[in-house]
Amino acid sequence: MSEFTFAMLVKEASKRKISSAVRKWKTPSCLFPANETWHAVVTQNGAEAGSEQARQLSAELKTHTFSFVHAEDYGWHYELYENGERKGTLEVNYETYDHSSIEEANVPLLKKLAVDEAALGRLERVLCARTPQTEDLLHSVEHFKQAMGFEKISWISYEYVSTMSKRQLDEIGARFSKPAATKRFLADKIIVEMLNESLRHMGYVYEERPEMSDWLYFVKRENGFDYGLIIDMTHKNTIEPRLFTPRNTGANLFYIAMRGLKRFEYANEAELRQHLEEIVRVFQQTGDPWLKTNRIEIFDANALYAEMADPFMAEYSFQRIHMDDRILFGGKAIYQGNLMQIEFTHFPQIASIVTYLVEETEKKSLQKFLSEHRDILPVDIRTVHFSFQNRDEFVQALERTFDFLRFYFKQKQAD
């Protein structure tokens, strides 16, 4: 699983002014603070239009903006604007990086904007090296984010934040904005009526999600997890059927069924209804069985924590002090040790174990600790995953977590 981040960063402008500027684009967006002086903006078309959108925000708000892209397996990129003019750009490809790229980065301006000059110095040393090591290039994006105070900008895109729960959105202070309703409401109504009637007996019902105004969700919810059918209406007079599970945010139904991507264009109500009938038929034959095969298996995660985590944590003098009911479907187990706690947390939306290290007042994820120590980690950080779909995968994810906690304890002892 790769990290894909598409975000714009806007310096020292009010939420109201940013929201007003973004609404003019007539595309769904989300706004939240990146740090005390910068705001992050993600839009539904950010992958294609992010650079131009960042330029427009910089020009209209008379400020600095970044267009920032991070594809973890491949590299990262930014374009820096000042009052609407591009003042710097940097492209870091992990396989083909050329140290001359630093010449276009505008390091002097970065120094004026940076909140951590030491981190910026580390970034500059890596990128100025004639033959930088791959491990150093992999960590360069972390130097950049630390230098600018953009640590929050990780796994960020409109598609990702739109799947967050209300609690998660409240935690980051996110605010969604969507364009005014268009005349396509009639098509929406026909789709909802037809699919609700056809899919309800299978357990799928329409669920309105205002933050995703161009996607219609037909959802089945079991044990805290959602899966079902999405009708993607992003393109005018076109519908694309997608299947989604906690681990897949939108696979084309016809790719799953026939290994061929398929969208349907319609010019009138009759054509739309005809396409929907075909979608229903293929969903009943292929889509629903595929979803059942790929849903999260039901098992007792609490018992596995008691059986596996309790003795492991006891080896390091930790005792379990709390465990939520039915933790697999959202919750946490907390272990108390000397002056610190370790939390195992589950998020149903992504079906994964996220481990937090709480030392007195500091709290960070195990994943972040591993990223900080990637230069001495015995494996490639990109292979570290804690997601699961069934009991066996959960056991493997938990054992994998224990392996890296051993590494954490060893480093803590060395320090």
Secondary structure by P-SEA (a helix, b strand, c coil): cbbbbbbbbbccccaaaaaaaaaaacccbbbbbccccbbbbbcccccccaaaaaaaaaaaacbbbbbccccccccccbbbbccccccbbbbbcccccccccccccaaaaaaaacccaaaaaaaaaaaacccccaaaaaaaaaaaaaaacccccccccaaaaaaccaaaaaaabbbbbbcccccaaaaaaaaaaaaaaacccccbbbbbbcccccccccccccccbbbbbbbccccccbbbbbbbcccccccccccccccbbbbbbbccaaaaaaaaaaaaaaaaacaaaaaaaaccccccaaaaaaacaaaaaaaabbbbcccccccccccbbbbbcccbbbbbbbbcccbbbbbbbbcccccccaaaaaaaacccccccccccccccccaaaaaaaaaaaaaaaaaaaaaaaac
